[in-house]
């Protein structure tokens, strides 16, 4: 049992430390439920680090928050604070699981409101102006073409991974060495707030953790550092709630939970999640400094390798049509950069088809 847990943690880190990759890409190779759960939690921690690898050049028109803190040389400080907050969140899981169970009990009523939540998200995207409408129309059109075709990987990899990889390869680099200061601080407020919001939004199809973070930023005025910590906490809660939903009622919206062969017991699931979170957290802190050193010296070569690996995986799993979807969504992602529209607006590719299915 312990061996499988540590094997899953290592697998999650191996995937999560590769920029642009997701644990869902390797789930078919993970045969044990313990390995799947452990790898999924470890992936959340590792992806905090790899997200900083993407697009740290100063030529970005709309610079993501993680890259802005890199240019301020605060990457290690803020990400260590994020990791600490996620480890603290593990001890809140019994409380949030109880609330989550109550919400799932009235899931049928809550489900009737999904359409209005999704419509509200689209309206929120329009605050970025008519340029955002162009992105919504293009991305939702592509999403409708991909509907029921199992092309989620090339679609989302094109929107969110390849544009920043390409920018990191071809743009002028301006990545300073980070100040090697680790924080022991825990952001309790962000952990609680992320947990409460994730209770509801994690059940709504097509509403990603980044959209929840943008909503929180609009209402609670999160600064750059706070936004990164909050986004990490929401991603963590999204993952653990997907396993909780499967444990309680056999429903899930996560690829990881869908690969489980049996419903885990509540107490065993809680114990596994807490233990894996702590192990993954300390491992992430260990990798943090070393990862930035690798980025500083080998960044462009790493990005080139990852982009080629993305192309290979898209072609291997989805053929030429998958490559066409990948290149099309990449162009839309690059268009966002030129129009100064945040790329989370591309989530319209999932929101609009989901609204049509619900309607």
Buried (B, 14 or more C-beta within 10 A) or exposed (E): EEEBBBBBBBBBBBBBBBBBBBBBBBBEEBEBBBBBBBBBBBBBBBBBBBBBBBBBBEEBEEBBBBBBBBBBBBBBBBBBBBBBBBBBBBEBBEEBBEEBBEBBEEEEEBEEEBBEBBBEBBEBBEEBEEBBBBBBEBBBBBBEBBBEEEBBBBBBBBBBBBBBBBBBBEBEEEBEEBEEEBBEEBBEEBBBBBBEBBBBBBBBBBBBBBBBBBBBBEEBEBEBBBBBBBBBBBBBBBBBBBBBBBBBEEEBBBBBBBBBEEBBEBEEBBEBBBBBBBBBBEBBBEBBBEBBEEBBEEBBEBBBBBBEEBBEBBBEBBEEEBBBBBBBBBBBBBBBBEBEBBBBBBBBBBBBBBBEEBE
